[in-house]
């Protein structure tokens, strides 16, 4: 579904990613982990079209998206959920969700997708009239993920969903992501909670100093000595 080929990217004169290549197959739950500053968020932002790469290519379903603007990439089926969430705090849960479907022109399709989202996340339906700014941290993360689903993506890029959350709320958010994978959504996850991430994902890529250092099935990565020493504190 997604292929990065020798990707170089960064900000103005600062290069962050160097010759990054990896593949995400349809239906997979993939982790991208590494230390702070390794380039994980930069990778997601480049795929989403928010950063113009300096070299290499990005293929989505076999088509290059390297020169496409973010709104076109979104319409192709890629949804980006940033760590900043970018919710409209003075608007209700339902209003935030419907804004996530702005590119879907048919009203009936919007409402059917909203109904589907409420089935997946009943807690959001219970709070559909509540202002987003009054929700708990975990609920806001769930709302951001659900809003990303409103454009009916086939691939979701999810950046640091557990950041700042208590352990029990982190469990809820990860459970929501697993539910989406079971529904057929492909997910590329950037996450600092390496232990929990390797428990729920299929495969993992380790990004260090802007380069892919290693990759493999998540259970193998969890048993790897370097990963255990560097990221799991074992």
N, C-alpha and C positions, 0 to 999 in steps of 0.2 A: 504493500500500500504506500509506504513512504521510504524513500531512499536518499540519503545524503552522500554526495560524492565529492571527496576532497574539498570540503567546505572551509573557506577562510572567512572570518567575519569579525566585526568589532565596531568601535565608535570613532569616527573621524580618523585621527592619526594612531589610535590605540587598537592594535589587533589583539583579539581575545581568543579566537578559535583558529587552530592551525591544522589543516589537512584532515578534517573530521569526516569520517565515513561510517555510516551504519544503516541498517535496514530494520523496518518495522513491518511485520506481516499483518495481513488483515485478521482481526479478532484477537490480536495479542495485547497483553498488558505489560508494557515495557518500562523499566526504571532507568533513569539517567541520574547517577549519583556521583558525588565527588565533593571535595572541600569547597569552602566559600571562595569565590573568585575564580573558580575553575572554568566558568563559561557556560554553566548549565542553563541559566535563564536566558543568556544571550543566544543559545542554540534554539530555544523555543521561540524567542522573539524574531529570530531570523527566518525560521520556518513559517511563522505567521505573517511575514512580510513587513514587520515593523522596523526591521533593520535590513538595509541593503548589503548583501554579502560582498566581500572583496574578491572572491574567487570560488571556483567549484560549481556544483549544481545541486538542486533539490528537485526530486521527482515525486509527484503525488499521483498514484495510479498510472504511472508511466509517462506523465506529462510534466515538463519542466515548469516550475512556478517561480523561478529565480527572479524574474522581472515583473511579476504580477503584484498589483497593489493589495493591501490587506483586505479590502472589502470583496475583491474578486476571489481571493484565497478562501475567505469565509464562505462565500456562496458555492465554492467547489466542494465544501464539506469538511473544512478544518475549523475547529472551534478552539480558541485560546482563552484559558482561564488564568489570569495573572494573579500573583500573590497579593497585589493591591486590591483585588476584587472589583473595584470601580463600580460599586452599586450606587443607585440613586437613593440616598438615605431618607429623603423627604417624600419618597413615593412608596406605595404599598408593595407587598410581595408580588401580588398578581401583576401590578403595573410594571415592575422590574422584569418579570418573566416575559410579558408581552413585548417589551422593548427588545428582548433577545431574539424575537422573531421578526424584526423589522424588515429583513430581506425576503420574508415569506409573504407574497402578495395576497394569497387567498385567505380570507378571513376564516373560512371553514377549516382550513388546514391548521391555522394558528390555534383555533379552539380545540381541535382534536389533539394537537401536540400538547397543549396546556393540560388537557384531561389525562393524557398519558403521563405527563410529569407529576401530576398530583397522585396518580396511582403508584408511581415509583417513590415519591416523597410525600407520604400522607401528612407529615408534620408541616409541610409548607402549605398544604390545602387548609389545615386547621388555622394557619396564620396568614391566609391570603390577603386579608384586609389590614394587617398590621404593617406599620411603617418599617421599612428595612433597617433604618437606623436604630430602632429599639430592640432589635433581635440580639441574641447571644452571639458570641464569636463563632461557635460551631454552626449555628443556624445560618449565619451570614455566609459562611463557606459553602454550606449546602445550597443556599440560594444562588450563589455565583456559579456553582457547578450546574445546577438545574437551568439557570438562564443560558449557559453555554449549550445546553441540550435543545433549547427552543428553536435553534436554527437547523435542527435535525442533522447534526454532523455525523460523518462516518469515522472521523478521527478527532480526538480531543487531546489538546496539549494542556496539561494541568501543572501549575507551578506552585510548589510549597503549600499544599492545602492544609497541613497540620501546623503551620507556623503560628506560634503564640497560643495554641490550644491546650487545654488540659487533656490528660491521657484518655479519659472517657469520651470526650468530644472528638478526639482524633480517631478513636475506634468508629464512631458514627460516620465520620467523613470517609474513612477507608471502606466501610461497609457500603456506602453509597456508590463509591467508584467500582467496587466489585459487582454491584448490582447492574451497573451500566455495561460492564464487560460481558456479563451473562446475557444482556439484552442485545449483544452483537456490536457494541461500540468498541473501537480500537483506542487504546489510551497510551500516551507517552507521558510519564510522570516524573517530574523533578521533585525531590523530597529529601530533607535533611534527616528525617527519622529512618535511618538506613535499616535498622533491625526489623521494624514493622514492614517496611517497603519490600525487603527481600522475602518476607513471609507471604506476601500477597501477589507479587508479580511473577510473570513467566520467565522473563530474561532481564538481564541488567547490563548496562554499559557503564564503565567507570571512566569519568572524565577528570583528568589531572593536568593542570597547567595548559589548558586549552587543547589537549589531545586525548584521544581514546587510549587509555592505558591497558585495559583488558575488558573482556566481555564473556558472557556465558549464561547458562541457566541460573536463575536466582538462587536456587538451593546450593549450587556449586560455588557461586560467589560468596555465599554466607559461610561456607566452609573454608574459603581461601585464606591462607595465613596473612597475606598483606591486607586484605579487606578486614579481617578480624582485628588486626593490630591498629589499622589506620582509622576505621570507621565504627567498629563495634566495641572498642575498648577492651578487647579480650587478649 
